[in-house]
Amino acid sequence: MTRYDNTNAIELTEVDMIVVGGGTSGCIIAGRIAKAQPDISIFVIEGGLDNRHDPTISKPILCSTHIKGESNFMSIYQAQRLPDTVNRDCFIKTAAVLGGGSSVNFCIYTRPSAADFDSFNADGWAFKDILPFMRKFETFHGYGNSRVHGYDGPVHISDGGFCVPRVESMIFESAARSGYDYIEDAQDPTELPSIGVAKWRRYASTDGVRQDTAHTYLHPLLDDNQHPNLHLALNTKVSRVIFDKYNCVIGVECYSDREILKVIATKRVILAAGTFGTPQILERSGIGSSRLLKSLAIPLVSELSQVGENYQDHPLISAAYKTSLKPGETLDGVLGSGKTLAHAIQTGDPILGWNGVDICFKLRPTEMEIANFSLAMQAAWEKDFQHVPDRPVIYLAVVSGFIGDRKAVPAGQYVCITSWLAHPYSRGKIHIASSHANDPPIFHSGFLSDPDNLDLEMLVWAYRKGHEIMRSFSFYDGEADVDGAAGLGHPDGIFLENGKLRADNGPIQDFVRRTVTSALHPLGTCRIGSGDLGVVNERLAVHAVGGLRCADLSICPNNLGTNTASVAMTVGEKAAAMILEDLIVPC
Ligand SMILES: Cc1cc2nc3c(=O)[nH]c(=O)nc-3n(C[C@H](O)[C@H](O)[C@H](O)COP(=O)(O)OP(=O)(O)OC[C@H]3O[C@@H](n4cnc5c(N)ncnc54)[C@H](O)[C@@H]3O)c2cc1C
């Protein structure tokens, strides 16, 4: 095993395989292949730093550190200002650290509906084909159907050793009073009803340690002295892939803050640099729209106009509420005071295994609500949702604590309701603006850009639902008075009439446009598809070149109604299996 960082020049100049990006999918691919094929040398080149020995990574309770303040483990993408989001700045953070999103995410474990994989319409990607890979990565602790969960995978799924039963009971009781179905296991894609309210689990061991894919797939092999075929470079970015005259991959060009160098790959290069990273590397390598590449003087290798297109996310809104909960029942109790947090760390308090998110609603509108939608929304409902009963329109999470800057609110115990669209209609895109790897790309989030304003209409409905649900909890104590533009306040000018929100949607629409943001679930920029409609085929091989694969969330052709880490892990497992099977093909 060799581990490098940019303080050592990379001595390795030739290997069999290179995995670009040691993120959620990349670590799984490298770990699985290194273990299965000891005679194949495999080199993970990761742009970010190591993720070991950092409490902000290992302790789920500190997960918001990376999203709130400055973090050495994140990259920031600035979206173009657009009228749909009132021309405001919108920044989307993405992981830049070994383990990728699995190292810095909120540890929320959810899975998509069976229909979401079926909608890929790609050989080998229907739900029945995918289920074995969904099971393969997990060791599931909790109530669930053993046919759909895994019990011997590297990633432990549990409640992290901490939950707050009193609050859970209060939420479930009021949900039952309001008529929501209780779902025993919302992560069982084969069971109906899957719409209702459920307890969520986390990517955490039963003793509260985060289960990122570097700690679960890569570090054990790097440490065991039995995998000299596995190599890792940190803080080293790949700028482009290099091809021979037959358009077969021969290696990559990468750079650290010291030097630019080439590494040869005799068998495969696998791009797992994520939804933002992978399309940019392809374009810098000459794979993309010929018009764009010509304008940037990049020689064309393969004309694939969909590279960087089809960007999707789950647009999210949040609202904060005051509660009568006790300090030990929300994150505010422990994170609101440095002294309390230090004490919790010193004593190994089980609360460190908590992310504050125990309960979620997966929701679809009622028939009466549908009847009040616009005609365009009714048509969309009929086409995309009506006949797919396990497809939620929104996810609505009850977050125990204030998720913004605590200085924006008076001290207290808060609950935030965050809702995101599971299947939005808007699309964005990301393209390089120059051939230089350090120049920022041009990025459109696409939020609220669908021509019929369907996403806006659904988010207005989501806000109303969240308000209604929150008001039904016995611990509700009014809307939070959020100071400034924290994005967690409430629409100006809304008020209650007979205990319900005023019928006028105008202020809520304005609130959504001013505050909608990313659920941090980007996908789709190098989608599976044939001909002009795709970038990779169903075996994840990039069209019209040899030896190059994409294997991260960029390959999803359509959105999946889930927090997306489980999909990235599933893609990693499936990609590793296919790459091993396809090794008999030389390039
Ligand atoms: C803050 C945050 C919170 C989230 N919360 C949740 C959650 O609670 N539950 C959930 O299910 N999902 C969550 N997600 C989403 C989930 O983590 C991601 O969907 C998933 O990690 C994406 O996996 P990936 O392999 O496609 O990309 P990533 O995991 O992002 O991996 C890409 C890797 O490539 C590296 N890279 C990029 N460019 C280059 C380059 N040029 N050269 C070398 N390396 C490069 C990056 O540093 C990164 O390590 C969250 C995401 C974030 C960012």
The ligand as an SDF file (V2000), in Angstrom:
LIG
                    3D

 53 58  0  0  0  0  0  0  0  0999 V2000
  -23.3920   18.5140    3.3040 C   0  0  0  0  0  0  0  0  0  0  0  0
  -24.1080   17.3410    2.6700 C   0  0  0  0  0  0  0  0  0  0  0  0
  -25.1230   16.7050    3.3790 C   0  0  0  0  0  0  0  0  0  0  0  0
  -25.7650   15.6010    2.8140 C   0  0  0  0  0  0  0  0  0  0  0  0
  -26.6320   14.8780    3.5920 N   0  0  0  0  0  0  0  0  0  0  0  0
  -27.0450   13.6640    3.1610 C   0  0  0  0  0  0  0  0  0  0  0  0
  -27.7050   12.7660    4.0330 C   0  0  0  0  0  0  0  0  0  0  0  0
  -27.8850   13.0420    5.2190 O   0  0  0  0  0  0  0  0  0  0  0  0
  -28.1130   11.5740    3.5460 N   0  0  0  0  0  0  0  0  0  0  0  0
  -27.9040   11.2120    2.2430 C   0  0  0  0  0  0  0  0  0  0  0  0
  -28.3380   10.1210    1.8510 O   0  0  0  0  0  0  0  0  0  0  0  0
  -27.2620   12.0330    1.4010 N   0  0  0  0  0  0  0  0  0  0  0  0
  -26.7850   13.2170    1.8340 C   0  0  0  0  0  0  0  0  0  0  0  0
  -26.0360   14.0120    1.0140 N   0  0  0  0  0  0  0  0  0  0  0  0
  -25.8160   13.5770   -0.3710 C   0  0  0  0  0  0  0  0  0  0  0  0
  -24.7990   12.4370   -0.5150 C   0  0  0  0  0  0  0  0  0  0  0  0
  -23.7970   12.5110    0.4450 O   0  0  0  0  0  0  0  0  0  0  0  0
  -24.2340   12.4990   -1.9430 C   0  0  0  0  0  0  0  0  0  0  0  0
  -25.3030   12.3170   -2.8360 O   0  0  0  0  0  0  0  0  0  0  0  0
  -23.1810   11.4330   -2.2420 C   0  0  0  0  0  0  0  0  0  0  0  0
  -22.1570   11.4890   -1.2880 O   0  0  0  0  0  0  0  0  0  0  0  0
  -22.6140   11.6380   -3.6430 C   0  0  0  0  0  0  0  0  0  0  0  0
  -21.6840   10.6220   -3.9100 O   0  0  0  0  0  0  0  0  0  0  0  0
  -20.7150   10.6630   -5.1800 P   0  0  0  0  0  0  0  0  0  0  0  0
  -19.8370    9.4820   -5.0890 O   0  0  0  0  0  0  0  0  0  0  0  0
  -21.5370   10.8550   -6.4120 O   0  0  0  0  0  0  0  0  0  0  0  0
  -19.8560   11.9990   -5.0280 O   0  0  0  0  0  0  0  0  0  0  0  0
  -18.9530   12.4780   -3.8110 P   0  0  0  0  0  0  0  0  0  0  0  0
  -19.1860   11.6560   -2.6210 O   0  0  0  0  0  0  0  0  0  0  0  0
  -19.1540   13.9470   -3.6980 O   0  0  0  0  0  0  0  0  0  0  0  0
  -17.4630   12.1600   -4.2910 O   0  0  0  0  0  0  0  0  0  0  0  0
  -16.7750   12.8890   -5.2670 C   0  0  0  0  0  0  0  0  0  0  0  0
  -15.3060   12.9330   -4.8510 C   0  0  0  0  0  0  0  0  0  0  0  0
  -14.5210   13.3580   -5.9610 O   0  0  0  0  0  0  0  0  0  0  0  0
  -13.5290   14.2620   -5.5170 C   0  0  0  0  0  0  0  0  0  0  0  0
  -13.1490   15.0710   -6.6840 N   0  0  0  0  0  0  0  0  0  0  0  0
  -13.9090   15.9790   -7.3530 C   0  0  0  0  0  0  0  0  0  0  0  0
  -13.2210   16.4820   -8.4140 N   0  0  0  0  0  0  0  0  0  0  0  0
  -12.0160   15.8520   -8.4170 C   0  0  0  0  0  0  0  0  0  0  0  0
  -10.8640   15.9160   -9.2630 C   0  0  0  0  0  0  0  0  0  0  0  0
  -10.8300   16.7430  -10.3190 N   0  0  0  0  0  0  0  0  0  0  0  0
   -9.7870   15.1350   -8.9680 N   0  0  0  0  0  0  0  0  0  0  0  0
   -9.8050   14.2840   -7.9030 C   0  0  0  0  0  0  0  0  0  0  0  0
  -10.8620   14.2020   -7.0510 N   0  0  0  0  0  0  0  0  0  0  0  0
  -11.9590   14.9510   -7.3260 C   0  0  0  0  0  0  0  0  0  0  0  0
  -14.1950   15.0310   -4.3960 C   0  0  0  0  0  0  0  0  0  0  0  0
  -13.2250   15.6120   -3.5300 O   0  0  0  0  0  0  0  0  0  0  0  0
  -15.0400   13.9370   -3.7340 C   0  0  0  0  0  0  0  0  0  0  0  0
  -14.3160   13.2780   -2.7110 O   0  0  0  0  0  0  0  0  0  0  0  0
  -25.4130   15.1670    1.5050 C   0  0  0  0  0  0  0  0  0  0  0  0
  -24.4190   15.8290    0.7880 C   0  0  0  0  0  0  0  0  0  0  0  0
  -23.7560   16.9020    1.3610 C   0  0  0  0  0  0  0  0  0  0  0  0
  -22.6670   17.6020    0.5740 C   0  0  0  0  0  0  0  0  0  0  0  0
  1  2  1  0
  2  3  1  0
  2 52  2  0
  3  4  2  0
  4  5  1  0
  4 50  1  0
  5  6  2  0
  6  7  1  0
  6 13  1  0
  7  8  2  0
  7  9  1  0
  9 10  1  0
 10 11  2  0
 10 12  1  0
 12 13  2  0
 13 14  1  0
 14 15  1  0
 14 50  1  0
 15 16  1  0
 16 17  1  0
 16 18  1  0
 18 19  1  0
 18 20  1  0
 20 21  1  0
 20 22  1  0
 22 23  1  0
 23 24  1  0
 24 25  2  0
 24 26  1  0
 24 27  1  0
 27 28  1  0
 28 29  2  0
 28 30  1  0
 28 31  1  0
 31 32  1  0
 32 33  1  0
 33 34  1  0
 33 48  1  0
 34 35  1  0
 35 36  1  0
 35 46  1  0
 36 37  1  0
 36 45  1  0
 37 38  2  0
 38 39  1  0
 39 40  1  0
 39 45  2  0
 40 41  1  0
 40 42  2  0
 42 43  1  0
 43 44  2  0
 44 45  1  0
 46 47  1  0
 46 48  1  0
 48 49  1  0
 50 51  2  0
 51 52  1  0
 52 53  1  0
M  END
$$$$
